[in-house]
Amino acid sequence: MKTPIFYLLLTSILFFSCKNEVKNETEKTETVLEKAESNNPLIYPEETHFKSLRQVTFGGDNAEAYWSFDDKQLVFQSNYTKWNVSCDQMFLMNANDTFDSIAPPMVSTGKGRTTCSYFMPDNKHIIYASTHLANENCPDTPLRKNGKYIWPVYDTFDIFVADLEGNIVKQLTNEKGYDAEPTVSPKGDKIVFTSTRSGDLELYTMNIDGSDVKQITDELGYDGGAFFSPDGTKIIFRSSRPKTEKEIKDYKDLLAEGLVEPTDMELYICNADGSDLRQLTDLGNANWSPFFHPSGEKVLFSSNFEAERGFPFNLYLIDIDGKNLERVTHSETFDAFPVFSNDGKKLAFSSNRNNGGGRDTNLFIAEWKD
């Protein structure tokens, strides 16, 4: 397919000296390409930011795929029982891999439950949170309390560094309580994570070696899912900020049981040291899994703010000043966990699309176009 298009462009340049004619031929070629791309059954017609899209996994719940600094590999979490796991563990993949019949290599211990892996700057190590020190078995996973959807906040989570063979080489946290959701600055110098060490779910930063831990948020509510901007100067995160007396009581009561209710969250942005904190969205429902656009001037995130029944979740773009909200995906199910490659050319995300109407959440990788 590429060869005829290449010769078409070359011929137009050789035989037409007029710049306008060359431009017209190029525009025709681009139109043909766009039509071909639109025939991808995985891409909905309105999803104009996707130049191409391919499915990576084909079963289980697969999420939070993060790129290595050189964009050659990704690390992600999965609970796919066919890969011999009982709850979320970490798996490694090359950027072009597809797992429709074989299992990827596991890079966590296979013990306890893990979450939120991320590559270290050397591309040879990852960080992730795990409960395996407290218990080698998978912890219970409550999903509802009093009819409400909830997330468990395991106080046995700590953050570890492992090599790509799955060997733990360092433990970065050992405080009592929940320490999880670590991500690394693109500058390679800092880690941001969520902890309950203060008695609330707050954001902290530390050096890449675990030193110089600093608390950067201090308002009541769940602050989590934080990511640095491409230049490392800002942090975007999700937060539930209870305001009324009832909301505050409900939040504290749940947290005392190691639970949070993630159905009412907005996005917040601040400098990397926690200064200049401000609310970015005010959309209602759950706005979460934010990630900076490669420009650093926009944020891509998942939300159900347009859903009357809490579903579906789609991806949206918004400027960091809160303007120019744009819907990116048009699924009727679930799209979340968007992560741009470091070169800005690809987007990994999780989706329920193309799962036969079941509950599987799979990884997809798109070629991105602005």
Secondary structure, 3 states (H helix, E strand, C coil): CHHHHHHHHHHHHHHCCCHHHHHHHHHHHHHHHHHHHHCCCCCCCCCCCEEEEEECECCCEEEEEEECCCCCEEEEEECCHHHCCCCCEEEEEECCCCECCCCCCECCCCCCCEEEEEECCCCCEEEEEECCCCCCCCCCCCCEECCEECEECCCCCEEEEEECCCCEEEECCCCCCCEEEEEECCCCCEEEEEECCCCCCEEEEEECCCCCCEECCCCCCEEEEEEECCCCCEEEEEEECCCCHHHHHHHHHHHHCCEECCCCEEEEEEECCCCCCEECCCCCCEEEEEEECCCCCEEEEEECCCCCCCCCEEEEEEECCCCCCEECCCCCCEEEEEEECCCCCEEEEEECCCCCCCCCEEEEEEEECC
